[in-house]
Amino acid sequence: MQPLDAILKPQAIAIVGASRRAASIGREILHQLITYDFRGKLFPVNPKAEFIHSIKAYPAVSAIPDPVDLAIIVVPREDVLGVVDDCGRKGVKGLVVITSGFSETGEEGKRFEEELGERVHRYGMRMIGPNCMGVINTHPLVHMDATFAPALPLTGRIGFMSQSGALGVAILNLARQLDIGFSYFIGLGNKTNVSGNDMLLYFEDDPETDLILMYLESFGNAQRFKEIARRISKRKPIVAVKSGRTEAGARAATSHTGALAAHQGLDIATDALLEQSGVIRVNTVEELFDLAMGFSKNPLPRGNRLGILTNAGGPAIMATDAAISLGLELGKLSERTCDELRRLLPPEASVQNPVDMTPKSDRSKYEACARVMLEDESVDSLLVVFVPPMVISAMDIVTGLEELRRQYLKPVLGVMMAPEEFFKELNEQHPNHMAIYVFPESAVEALAALDRYRQWREKPLGHVRQFEVKRGAAEDLLSAIRAEGRSQLSPEEGGRLLECYGIPVAHGEPGADQAELERRAGTYHYPVVLKALSPGLVHKTEAGGVAVDIRTPEELLAAARAMRAAVQKRQPGAAGDGFHFLVQEYVRGGREVIVGMARDPKFGPLLMFGLGGIYVETVKDVVFRIPPLTDLEAQEMIRQIRGCRLLEGVRGEPPVDFVGLAEILERFSQMVEDLPQLAEIEINPFMVFPDVKDFRAVDVRVRLVERA
């Protein structure tokens, strides 16, 4: 047996805290189990009642004479641990703790929850909760609704998990209105023992679950989630609403990467994680159910070509605009299809996609035209729009489409701009009806999601390559810096770190003060770049601390004097002790990109790539990913920035070496994975050329994780 079967497929349930008191949660859960016709045994547990709901009650779980698989605990927080001990002695393997007042309430509650988790582990149990709304399994052999939600669930093939109990109640109500059924509904609560990752693993091979929906407030092990979801999403679609925002260490950010990760205003860590995992993210519960209808009631399309059939021009225009903006195309109908549509429709109708039949079209016209369009090879999915005129029934239109859509392995979605009474009647007359929306944009968004998921399914995952590197030398370098009590690497040390991982660096001479610079001015190979270095100097360019294309010793010394004065004026503290100069080879030409990492406290390292140089925080043309990077993900990072066209070459310029640049990103990802001591690292600019042999890291900034 799967360990979670004791919770999700129990044969005997004890409801600890069952009550005769009206409107109490203990009574509601028992009532719900009875009303939904649970197929196993029920044992109310209440030391003050002999019978509850006409069922014999017991003073404790240990007093129940039969084996018990699952205990649902609805008692005050202070009594929960005692109940867990009683269940442990009885041999109960599954717990659902409805009781609240744990870590969500503060430090005292957190201590209670830690003790709860330890006891559950000690007895070898699995537990959902605490602070959850319960669990549902609609399978005919189980039929368990162990929640306090008033709406009874419909049977379906959607596995749903939610961290929010209150939202879960609303979702069950909405699902019934929309004729959406579940295989399982799981209120995760605080996830003390059973996590979202555990539930994904349960759904992975469950034969009753074809689609997974998630409402998440936080991730436990983000890397583990990525690994699991990435695998499952190749077989079953996963759609998620993720609330809340991450903190990317804004207070400690000393690089463009850290600043952008913290202040970009987007939940970039979650976006990166879900995109790399193949999870479709939506922003609202409404969107979640729009997609749930689309996925649960349709096959995947073969391509992105959409056909639109309508009796009104306005909604068709709205649908067309939405489709184009979301990456869909309008299929070009064949001449044969257009001729057939002309035969079926009046002269004033439009037979080009979108096909406008005019308001007089009835069920027979809709059915005939939809059939013709579905048989056209240029139509991968069909959107049928109906604005009810006075004399034609919306229900008749749906009835005709219901008969038709089962004959074709193409998505068929409807837009019915009908009154609310129509949708109530629809659920009664056509249970498990086609996906029907009130507005065209919602339907098109669902179709676009179906197509994006098709593309994900068809796309290879790629491989995480391991390069031959000098990891030991890199670790020794960082250890030596730690031993000196420093957390910031010098540019020269940062360059050595990159070279350990095969990332080329512009050659630079060791730092020199003013006197040493004067002595060595004649020994450098010109042209060179001069940079000011100081522990307090973060952004050198803004402080006047960079001079390029210096061609003579005289120019070098003049630039050094002017540079120190500029830094003194703009950032006086940086021009004191520790101020010195770096002389570096001048890397001419090329295009500037940025490669960076900032460590998010919840997600771990975030990799960043984009257009580099001094305008990186202004232009903000960057993308983020969570390591490890596959070879394909590295290529996608490059292609996804808006400025990719500049890297491809404009006005006769040759393209940069995309293969070489992708390998740099892979090597950078490997370094970040190997060295958890790194808090932030940024190469900006990294100069890229048509030949990877010319690539150079011009400036590198590295900060180590602060010791606890």
Residue, then its C-alpha position, 0 to 999 in steps of 0.5 A: m500500500q501507498p503510505l497515504d492510502a490510510i488517509l485517502k482510502p481508509q476502510a474505517i474512520a474515527i472522528v475524534g471530537a465528533s459532536r451532537r452540537a449543531a454547527s460544530i465542525g465535529r458534527e459537520i464532518l461526521h454529517q458530511l461523511i454520512t451524507y456522502d455515503f462513505r463506504g467504510k465504518l465510522f466511529p465517532v469519538n466523544p467521552k461525553a456522548e453515547f451516540i452521535h448521529s445515531i451511531k455508537a460513540y466511543p470515549a477514545v480511539s483506543a476503546i474502538p474494538d475494530p481496526v482504525d485506518l484514519a483518525i480525523i481530529v477536531v479537538p482543542r489544540e491542547d488535547v491534540l497531542g494526547v489524541v495522537d498518543d492514543c491513536g499511536r497506541k491503537g496502531v492508526k496509520g493516518l491522521v487528518v488534524i482539522t484543529s487550528g492554533f499552531s504555527e499560523t498563530g505565532e511562536e507558542g503555536k509553532r512549538f506545539e506544531e513541532e511537538l506534533g510533528e515529532r510524535v507523528h513521526r515517532y509512531g510512523m504515522r502520516m498526517i495531513g494538517p494541522n489547520c486544514m479543512g479535510v480530505i475528499n475521495t470521490h471514488p465509488l469504492v470509497h466515497m469519502d467527504a471528510t470536510f466541513a464544506p457544505a457543497l458535496p463534490l462531483t466525481g471527476r478526474i481532477g486532483f486538487m490540493s489547497q493550503s487554504g481551508a477557507l478558499g477550499v470551501a469556496i472552490l468546492n462551491l464554485a466547482r459544483q456550479l461549473d460542473i467540475g468534478f474531482s477525484y481527490f480534494i486535499g486541504l493541506g493546512n500547515k503541511t507539517n507531515v504531508s507536503g504538496n510534494d507528497m501529494l504530487l507523488y500520490f497523484e503521479d501514478d493514480p489511475e483516477t487522476d488526469l489533471i492536477l490543480m494546486y493552490l499554494e501559499s509556500f513551497g517547502n523543498a522547491q528543488r524537490f518540487k521542481e524534480i517531481a513536477r517536471r516529471i509528472s507534467k510530461r504525463k499529466p497537466i499541473v495548473a497552480v495558483k501561487s499566492g504570496r511573494t518571495e524575498a530575495g535578500a533585498r537588504a543584503a543585495t550588492s549586485h544588479t542581480g540581487a537588486l533586480a531579484a528583490h525589486q523587479g516587482l514580479d514573483i520571479a522565483t516562483d515564475a522560474l520554478l513553475e516554468q521550468s517544472g512545466v506547471i501552468r501558473v494562473n493568477t486567480v482562482e477564476e483563471l484556475f477553473d477556466l483552465a480546469m474546464g478546458f483541460s478536463k473536457n478536451p483533448l490536447p490540440r495538434g497545433n495552435r491554429l484556431g477556428i472561430l464560429t460565431n453568430a455575432g461579429g463583436p465577440a469574434i473580434m474579441a476572441t481573435d484579438a485575444a488569440i493573437s496576443l496569446g500566441l495562437e493563429l487563426g487557421k486559414l480555411s481551405e477553399r473546399t471548406c469555404d465553398e461548403l460554408r457558402r452552401l450552408l449560409p446566407p450570402e451576407a455571412s462571412v465564410q473566412n475564419p472567423v466564420d460569422m453565420t449571422p444572428k439567424s443561425d439555429r442548431s442545424k446551422y451551428e452543427a453543420c458549420a462546426r462539422v465542416m470546420l472540424e474536418d478542415e486540417s487547418v483547424d486544430s481547435l474550435l471556439v463556438v460563440f453564441v449570443p442568444p437571439m429571442v427565438i433560438s435556444a442556447m440549450d439547443i445549440v449546446t445539445g447539437l455541439e455535445e453530439l458533435r464534439r465526441q466525434y472529433l479528437k479536437p478541442v471544442l469550447g463554447v462561449m454562451m452569452a446567456p443568462e445565469e438561469f441557462f447555466k443552472e439548467l445546463n448542468e441538469q440537462h447535460p452533466n459533464h457538458m463541454a467547456i462553456y464560458v461567458f466571455p470569449e477571452s476566458a475561453v481563448e486563454a484556456l485554449a492557449a494554455l492547452d497549446r502551451y501544455r502541448q508544446w511542453r509535452e512535445k519538448p525534450l527535457g534536455h540534460v544537465r551536463q557536468f564539466e571538468v572543473k577545478r572545484g577543489a581549487a575554488e573551494d580552497l580559494l573561498s576557504a582562504i577568504r573565509a579564514e581572513g574574515r572576509s565575505q567579499l572577493s576582490p576582482e582578481e579573486g573573482g576572476r580566479l574563481l571563474e577560471c576554475y570553472g572554465i569561464p574566461v576572464a579579461h587579463g588583469e594585473p594585481g591591484a596597485d596603489q598610486a606609487e606602484l602604478e607610477r613605477r609600473a606604468g611603462t610595463y603594461h601592454y597598451p591599450v588598457v582599462l583602469k579601474a578604481l577598487s575599494p571595499g566601499l566602492v560597489h558601482k565603479t562607473e557611477a563613481g567615475g572609477v572606470a577609464v577605458d582605451i588608455r594607450t600610453p603611460e602618461e594617459l594612465l597616470a593622468a587617468a589615475r589622478a582624475m579617477r581618485a579625485a572623482v571618487q573622492k568627490r562622489q563617494p568620499g568614503a571609498a577613496g580612503d584606506g584600501f583604495h587602489f587601482l586595477v589595470q586590465e586588458y582592453v576588450r574591444g568590440g563584442r556585445e555586453v551581457i550579464v550573468g549573475m546569481a542571487r540566493d533567495p532565502k526560500f528558493g535557493p540560488l536564482l540565476m540571471f541572464g540578460l543584456g549587460g553594461i551600465y543600463v542593466e537596472t534601467v532596461k531590466d532585460v533579464v530572465f531568471r532560472i533555478p539551477p541546475l540548468t539543462d542544456l536546453e534551458a541555457q539556450e532558452m534563457i538566451r532566446q527569451i530576453r527581448g534583446c536577443r535580436l542584438l545578439e543575433g546581429v543587426r545591420g550586417e553584424p555576425p551573430v555571437d556564438f550562441v552555443g558557446l554562450a549557452e555553455i558559459l551559462e551551464r558552467f556558471s550553473q554548475m559553479v553555483e550548485d557546487l559552491p553553496q558558500l556563494a551568496e551573490i555572484e555577478i559578471n557584468p559585463f561579460m563580453v561575447f563575440p562570434d567566436v567563443k574563444d574571444f569571450r571575456a568576463v570584464d568585471v566580476r563581483v562575488r559575495l559569500v554567505e554571512r556566517a551565522 
